[in-house]
């Protein structure tokens, strides 16, 4: 099919890819999103069971950056975000203590993926399309999916996936981008879920409707009560249990049932007093192989937002900035602004590197 000049393909419809797409669309630049999943979301996706909706990736977002705060204000006004958790706790040897700070935290309503679905509205999204390789060069890029279908041509391709997956796509075409991907450490994380037919028992000196708790257990770092998130009060008691990264790495190939049982046991150990959990009615676990970037592992004092090359290829995502949702959004947003600022060019011309403020691959 014939595409207009300066049209962009974005591989990955998580928060970074969507932020990049929205910045391009705001400048009236043609953009097409591709994602192997059934819908947008990435690690903000949710699992829907007959009994409950479960967030197994990011549980909420926090706000530090002014530009991100402006975007969040608009998302709140649209109804896809609500403040949560409002009852956050930390577990210690001497009991549970209320966690207090000045950060604004919000979650998607009625699930985390509500935000990414909101951002995808009006965009051209090819869901269920797994791009396995790129063909072409700076003149024109084609995307080839696992079914053998070709999509394009595009003048620009943004890869907004975890760095190990992005490396596979860019390595045949750009050694510098591939080297940058290889330097990013993306750590795995197990996320377990548990359903109960009975509510959890009350805890001494803790809100009866506590919503989330941070733990110092070697296996378990965070527990969330899904049914106490906004828009889910009609579902039964359910927990999401997020494992520590080191523990997840050591048990990467364990089975989901083994993982779920181990994390539930860790939560039982973290309960104050002699409180005993009710019997679970169902449980399982999801493995995020590339859950969290360790962006400072190589010693960079400040990690740059994105990576961009003179051949029409670019990279964005949390791996280029930091592990928070805010980091991923800023990475994609900044890259989108730079790409949108470039004048239309013929397929034979090269980008004006002086206009690009991010890291330029040699």
N, C-alpha and C positions, 0 to 999 in steps of 0.2 A: 504494500500500500504506500501511497505517496504522502509524506509528512511535510509540513511547513518548516522553514528554517528555525534554528535554535529551539527545537523541541527536545524535551528531556524525558528520559526513562529513569524511574527510580525503582530499584530492586530492594524490597523490604518495606512493608507498610506498618512498621512500629511507629513510636512517637517521633523518632528522628526523621524517618522518611516522610511521614505526614507533615511535619513542620516544614521540611524543605519544599514539599509539594505546595503547601498553602502559601508560602512566600512567593513561589513562582506564579501560582494562580492569581495572587493579588496583583501581580504585575502584568496580568493577561498573557502569560507565557504558557504555551501548550505543555502539558505534563501528563505522563501515564505512569501509574503505579502497578507493580507486580509483586505478588506475595504467594508463597506456596500454601499458606493456610487458607481456611475457608472464609476468613474475613480479616479485617485489620486488627492490630493490637500488639503483636509480638509478645514481649514479656509482660504486657498489661492485659493479656487475654484472660478470660474467665472460663471455668468449666461449669456447665449446667447439667445437673442431675435431676431426676424426677423429684427428689426430696429437697434439693437445695442448690443455690448458686454459690460457687466457690471461687475465690480469687487465689490462684496458685503462684502468681508471680509478684509483681509490685503490689503492695497493700494500700499505699497512699502516696501522695506527692507532698513535698514541702517546698516552701517558697523563700528564696533568698535574693534572687536577681530582680531588678526593677522591670526589665523588659518582660521577663517571664510573669511577674506579678500582674502586669497589665493584661496579658493573655489569659491568665487564670481568672481575673475579674470578669472577663467576657464569658468564659466557660461557666462560671457560677451563674451568671445572669441567664444563660441558656438552659440551666437546670440539669446539666450533666455532671456537675461536681457539687459536693456538699462537705462542710467541715466535719472531719473525723480523723482520728479518734479524739473524743473529748474526755475519755476516762482511760488514760494510758498509765501503765504501772511498770515498775522495775522489781524483779525478784532478787533478793539477797539472802544470805544465811540467816539474818535476823528477821526475815519476813518480807512482805511486799510493801513497796513505798510508791506513792503517787509520783509520776514523772512530771516535772514542771519546767517549761522554758517558754520563750517568746515566739517560737516558730509557728507559722500557719501551716496546718496539715489538712489535706482534703482527700477524699476518695471519690471514685466514680459512682454515680447512682443511676440505676439500681445495681450496677456492677462496674468494675474498673474499665472494662472495654467500652463502656458508654462514652468515654471521652474520645477514644480513637475512632469510634464509629461516627461521632459528631464531626471530628476533623476530616473524615473521609467523605462527608456529604458533598455532593456536587463534583467530586473528582473522578477521573477515569481510573477505576481500580480493576485489575485483572486478578481476582482471587483464585486460589486453587491452581496457580500457574507457577511451577517450579522452574526457574531459569537456571540451566546447568552450564551454559557457556556464552561467551560473547564472540561475535565475528565482526570483522571490519577493521577500521582504523579511524584516524581523526577526520577523514572525509565523511564517513557514515558508519554508524554502529547498528548491528542487528543483535537481538536477544533470541537465543534458541532455548526452548523449554524441553522438559524431559519427554514430551510427546513428539518432539521433532518439529514443532511449529516455530516459525521465525516471526519476530515482531520488530518492526522498524520501517525505514531507517531512522535513527535518532542522531542529533548532533552532539548530545551530551548524555552520559550515563552516570547516575549516582548510585553507588552501592551502599545501602544503609542496613547492612547485616552485621552480625558479630565478625570481628576481624579474621578469624580463621576461615570462615565461609567466604568473606570478601576476597581473601587472598587467592582462593581457587579461581575466582572469576577474573581477577585482574592480572595474575602472574604471567599468562601467555602474552600480554600486551604491554605491561609496564613494570619493569623490574623495581623501580623506586617505590611505587605504591605497594608492590608485593613485599618488599623489604620492610616498609613501614607497618604493614599488617602483621608480619612475623614478630615484630617487636612488642606487640600488644599481648598482654596476658589476660585471657578471659577465663575466669574460674567457675567451676560448676557449683550447683546447689540443688539439693534435694528439697522438695516441698511436699509434705504429707497432708492428707485431709482425713478427718474423722467425723462421722455422723453418730448422733446419740438419739435414742427415743425419749430419754429423760433429760431434763435440764441439769446443768452442772450444779453441784452443791454450793452453798454460800461459803465465802472465805472470811476468816476473822479479820476485822478492821479493813476490809476491802469493799468497794462498791459492789452491790449485788449484780449490777449490770456493767461490770468492768468490760472493756472492749478489746484491749490488747495488752500484752506484757512482754517486756524484754527479760531474757534470762542469761545467766552466766554459765550455763551448763556446757560441757565440752561438745555435746552433740547438738544442742538446741539453742537458738538465739532469739526467736520471736514466735509468739502465738497470738492468733487473731480469732475472735468469735464472729464468724461470717454473718450470722443472723442478726447481729446488732449493728450492722452497717446500714446506712440509709436506704430505704426502699426494699428491705428484706425481712421485715418483722413478721411476715406470714410464714416463714420457714422455720423448721426445728433447729435445735442446737447443733452447731457444726463448728469445727475448728480447722484452721490452717496452721501447720507447724513448719516453720522454716529452719532448716539445719544450718549449722555453722559451715563455712566454706572448707576449712581444713578437714572436718569430719566427712563432708560430702566427697572431697577428693579421694579420701582413703577408702570410701565405700561406693565408688562410682559405678561398679558393675554389680552391686547387690540387687536383689529383687525388690519391687515396690512394696510387697507385703512385709518383708523383713525390715525395710526402712521405716514404714509406718509404725510398726510395733515398737521399734527402738525409740523413735521420737515421742511416741505417746508415753512410753515408760519414762523418758527423760522429763516430760511435763509433769507426770505424777510425782517424780522426785522433787520437782520445784514448787509443789503446792505447800502452802504454810500449814502447820499443825498436823493433825491426823486425818485430813480431808482425803476422801477416796473418790475417784472418778466413777461414774456409772459405766456399765458395759457398753461398748460401742456397737452400733448396728451395722456399720460398714466402714471400711477404711481403705486407703490406697496412697499412692505417692506418684509424683511426677518429677522426672529428672531434667533439670535445665543444664545442659552440657556447657553452655556459654552464658552463665547467669550474670556475672559481675566482672567488670574490667578492673585490673589492678594498674591504673594508669601511671602510678608513680614508681612502679617496680624497677624501671631502668634509671631512676634518679632524676628525671626531669622535674625542675622546680615548678614549672607551669606547663600544663599540657595544652596543646593547641586544639582549637575547635574541630577542625576537619582537615582533610588532605585533598589536594587538587592537582591535576596534571595538565600539561599543555595539549594533550591529545583528546580532550573531551571526557576523560574519566575523573571521577571524584569519589571521596569516601566521607561518610558522616556517621555519627552514632555515639553512644556513651563511651566507647573505647577510646575516643579522641579527646574526651574532656573529663568525665567522672561518672560514678555509678548511679547517680540520682536521675529520676525522670526529668528534672529540670535541666541536667547536663545534656541528656540526649536531645531534648527539645531545642536547647540553645545551639547545639552543634548543627542540627538540621536547619534551623531558622537562619543562622548566620551564613551557611553555605547557600541556601536558597536566595538570600538577599544578594550575595555576590553574583551568582549565576543570572539572576534577574536584571542586574545592572549592566550586563554586557550587551552591546548593540548586536542586532541581528547580523550574522555573517554568512558568507557562502560556505559550502562544505569544504572548499579548498583553502580558506583562510585559517589562521591560527589565532588563539585567544590572546587578548592583551594582558600579559602577566602583570603589568603595573597596576591594574585595577583590582587585583586579587590580594586581599589582606591576610589570608590564611597561609598555611604551609604549602609551598609549591614544590611538588616533586621535581627533581632535576631531570 
